[in-house]
Amino acid sequence: MSDWIEKRLGQLGIDVRQSKHNSEMNHYLELLREEIRITERFLSEDGQPPTMDAPTIWKPSNVYPSAKLGKRVSVGMFSEIGNNVIVGDLTRIGKGSFIPEGVTIGKDCFIGPHCCFTNDRFPPSPNWEKTIVEDNAAIGAGVTVLCGVVIGTSSIIGCGSVVTKSVPPHEIWAGVPAKKLRNR
Ligand SMILES: CC(C)(COP(=O)(O)OP(=O)(O)OC[C@H]1O[C@@H](n2cnc3c(N)ncnc32)[C@H](O)[C@@H]1OP(=O)(O)O)[C@@H](O)C(=O)NCCC(=O)NCCS
């Protein structure tokens, strides 16, 4: 049994070395397996057990080690978060989203399921462009975002849109290519 599991059981008040009954142990191990299966939480840098503020990454997902996820970020399953991506506190990223290197997402944003960000306007090329999603923006399901744009704070992007230009704050845009529908 790994140290981490033993430590986690200790936190739950279970001393592995003193537990004599196999069935009791199996019960607790099953609970623990379930906990690990449901969410995989980051260990803090010093290897300590996770805290409530740790991001939740639903498996299977691929979060590159240099990605920085803020407090209580959640990442839906089948997502990929690339190198050096920054995601602010409380932001939710829907299932099956692709967020490559060069993308920065603010705090408390909503990224719907199956969103696809890009970082290369003329692929394949080494000229990657940055994309910024500002705080509180909401991006609907299945949106594609061309690189080099800023999606302004508290703006909303309708589902299925292709964002090709920067979206000012507090506006609702939708369509292919996305155009302004109205102010938020
Ligand atoms: C963009 C959105 C917020 C607009 O909602 P709304 O203000 O109620 O808009 P309406 O339904 O009144 O539509 C206004 C016009 O925009 C069009 N429109 C609305 N959403 C659109 C979209 N996603 N793509 C293209 N056009 C859209 C409508 O067809 C309508 O056009 P019309 O005036 O020619 O008839 C909403 O349609 C939307 O896409 N929400 C995101 C849903 C989502 O993905 N949620 C994720 C959770 S899983």
PDBQT file of the ligand as one rigid body, heavy atoms in Angstrom, charges set to zero:
ROOT
HETATM    1  C1  LIG A 201     -26.192  32.849 -27.295  1.00  0.00    +0.000 C 
HETATM    2  C2  LIG A 201     -27.394  32.611 -26.400  1.00  0.00    +0.000 C 
HETATM    3  C3  LIG A 201     -26.993  32.936 -24.924  1.00  0.00    +0.000 C 
HETATM    4  C4  LIG A 201     -28.457  33.583 -26.861  1.00  0.00    +0.000 C 
HETATM    5  O1  LIG A 201     -29.614  33.365 -26.153  1.00  0.00    +0.000 OA
HETATM    6  P1  LIG A 201     -30.862  34.360 -26.386  1.00  0.00    +0.000 P 
HETATM    7  O2  LIG A 201     -30.473  35.751 -26.055  1.00  0.00    +0.000 OA
HETATM    8  O3  LIG A 201     -32.026  33.766 -25.663  1.00  0.00    +0.000 OA
HETATM    9  O4  LIG A 201     -31.020  34.328 -27.950  1.00  0.00    +0.000 OA
HETATM   10  P2  LIG A 201     -32.315  34.060 -28.826  1.00  0.00    +0.000 P 
HETATM   11  O5  LIG A 201     -32.742  32.655 -28.676  1.00  0.00    +0.000 OA
HETATM   12  O6  LIG A 201     -33.306  35.154 -28.542  1.00  0.00    +0.000 OA
HETATM   13  O7  LIG A 201     -31.743  34.239 -30.284  1.00  0.00    +0.000 OA
HETATM   14  C5  LIG A 201     -31.454  35.502 -30.865  1.00  0.00    +0.000 C 
HETATM   15  C6  LIG A 201     -30.976  35.243 -32.286  1.00  0.00    +0.000 C 
HETATM   16  O8  LIG A 201     -29.665  34.648 -32.200  1.00  0.00    +0.000 OA
HETATM   17  C7  LIG A 201     -29.666  33.368 -32.839  1.00  0.00    +0.000 C 
HETATM   18  N1  LIG A 201     -28.862  32.470 -32.024  1.00  0.00    +0.000 N 
HETATM   19  C8  LIG A 201     -29.015  32.188 -30.717  1.00  0.00    +0.000 A 
HETATM   20  N2  LIG A 201     -28.075  31.339 -30.308  1.00  0.00    +0.000 NA
HETATM   21  C9  LIG A 201     -27.312  31.070 -31.379  1.00  0.00    +0.000 A 
HETATM   22  C10 LIG A 201     -26.191  30.245 -31.572  1.00  0.00    +0.000 A 
HETATM   23  N3  LIG A 201     -25.670  29.549 -30.566  1.00  0.00    +0.000 N 
HETATM   24  N4  LIG A 201     -25.644  30.205 -32.792  1.00  0.00    +0.000 NA
HETATM   25  C11 LIG A 201     -26.171  30.926 -33.819  1.00  0.00    +0.000 A 
HETATM   26  N5  LIG A 201     -27.235  31.725 -33.680  1.00  0.00    +0.000 NA
HETATM   27  C12 LIG A 201     -27.806  31.803 -32.470  1.00  0.00    +0.000 A 
HETATM   28  C13 LIG A 201     -31.113  32.942 -32.877  1.00  0.00    +0.000 C 
HETATM   29  O9  LIG A 201     -31.350  32.048 -33.928  1.00  0.00    +0.000 OA
HETATM   30  C14 LIG A 201     -31.820  34.265 -33.067  1.00  0.00    +0.000 C 
HETATM   31  O10 LIG A 201     -31.716  34.635 -34.418  1.00  0.00    +0.000 OA
HETATM   32  P3  LIG A 201     -32.931  35.402 -35.166  1.00  0.00    +0.000 P 
HETATM   33  O11 LIG A 201     -33.080  36.710 -34.432  1.00  0.00    +0.000 OA
HETATM   34  O12 LIG A 201     -32.450  35.548 -36.563  1.00  0.00    +0.000 OA
HETATM   35  O13 LIG A 201     -34.118  34.527 -34.997  1.00  0.00    +0.000 OA
HETATM   36  C15 LIG A 201     -27.884  31.134 -26.455  1.00  0.00    +0.000 C 
HETATM   37  O14 LIG A 201     -28.585  30.912 -27.674  1.00  0.00    +0.000 OA
HETATM   38  C16 LIG A 201     -26.765  30.135 -26.368  1.00  0.00    +0.000 C 
HETATM   39  O15 LIG A 201     -26.189  29.674 -27.355  1.00  0.00    +0.000 OA
HETATM   40  N6  LIG A 201     -26.420  29.762 -25.090  1.00  0.00    +0.000 N 
HETATM   41  C17 LIG A 201     -25.346  28.828 -24.803  1.00  0.00    +0.000 C 
HETATM   42  C18 LIG A 201     -25.912  27.451 -24.427  1.00  0.00    +0.000 C 
HETATM   43  C19 LIG A 201     -24.813  26.509 -24.062  1.00  0.00    +0.000 C 
HETATM   44  O16 LIG A 201     -23.985  26.150 -24.861  1.00  0.00    +0.000 OA
HETATM   45  N7  LIG A 201     -24.767  26.126 -22.806  1.00  0.00    +0.000 N 
HETATM   46  C20 LIG A 201     -23.717  25.254 -22.321  1.00  0.00    +0.000 C 
HETATM   47  C21 LIG A 201     -24.219  24.465 -21.187  1.00  0.00    +0.000 C 
HETATM   48  S1  LIG A 201     -24.016  22.768 -21.465  1.00  0.00    +0.000 SA
ENDROOT
TORSDOF 0
